[in-house]
Every structure is written in C-alpha cells, then in structure tokens.
C-alpha cells in the first residue's frame, strides 16, 4: 500500500482504506454502512487494523468494564446496533484486541479478510464469545472454512505480527485515530477522508458521490 501523508485534491478513486478494529463497538454499529459500501462501490476495500488494546491476559477491570458497557449503550442509541449482554456473564472479558486483529490478517492470507472481521464481530456482540481468546478465533477460522492448521501457524507468525505493525504505521501516517475511519485513495496514492469515526450510510455515500463527480 503506497500512501502519501499529505493531502491533495481528489482525482479518481483507486482504493478505499477501512481503519477499524473488529472488537470496536462503534465499528459494529458501522457494519451496515461498510456492507453497503462493499455492495455499492466498485473499488477494493483495504482493511487496516486499529489495534485498540494490546495483548493482555489480565481480567478487565471494573472501571474498564463500565467504560465499554457505556460505549455499547451509546452505540445502540446512535446506530440501533444490538448487543448480547450475556457476554459479561459467560465470558472472562480482557481488554485485548490485538489477537482479533491478527486473526483478520491471518485470514487475509487465505482471502477471507471480510469474513473473519465479520465473524469476530458476530461472535463478540451477538453470540457472547470472547475473541480475545485464541480458542475462539480458531473456532471461527473453522466456521468460515479456513485451513485451520495454516491459520494457527499464521496468527502466531512473525510475518503476521509485522503486517499488524505495518498497518499501525499506515494508520499513524493517515492520522486515523478514530475507529471506524474510511479513506479514499487517489490514483497517485493521496488520501481523501470520507469519514473519521461513525457516520451514517447516507453521509458516507454522499461523500463518495461528491468525490466521484
């Protein structure tokens, strides 16, 4: 991915960059929007992992639980997205999203980026399963028909870790610190913002049409 950090006027849409984290509740609220973009825009969408929370095996603190739960309520109010609150009873929450981000990258090596991203969201928000756990991610790899042995090796590999860090560098270059963010690239690799943080389908499509005019 060749990205220049300075912005220039939009020329022609070459690619969309979707900066998101599969365990970001606002990205869950945004999933109907990105689905519509997938269906409506004839340009590839490159997923760049946000990396909300580093690797951790520590149980989520009560303060962090309260913060995340408050975000769930805000996302429901703003977007209409629903959450399975059983998660907080049947799982041991950890503030760790890097494993899920690596899973998306590992799945990309088998051409199933979007499938894994969406499977993680469903597991977390609808099925009360914990994508911070490697066992959950491996189960999802099986459910979306990945080669599980290859996936298990890839998610722990130096190559996937490097891709994760490379994605973080892209995010920093773009100054994409709000998830979800959607950026269009021009033919010469210059970025043009479509949204920074949550936006509705109509808002995003209006901006895309303006850029394409």
Buried (B, 14 or more C-beta within 10 A) or exposed (E): EEBEEEEEEBEEBBBBBBBBBBBBBBBBBBBBBBEBBEEEBEBEBBBBBBBBBEEBEEEBEEEBBEEBBEBBEBBBEEBEBEBBEEBBEEBEBBBBBBBBBBBBBBBBBBEBBBBBBBBBBBBBBBBBBBBBBBEBBBBBBEEBEBEEEEBBEBBEBEEBBEBBEBBBEBBEEBEBEBBBBBBBBBEEEBBBBBBBEBBBBEEBBEBBEEBEE
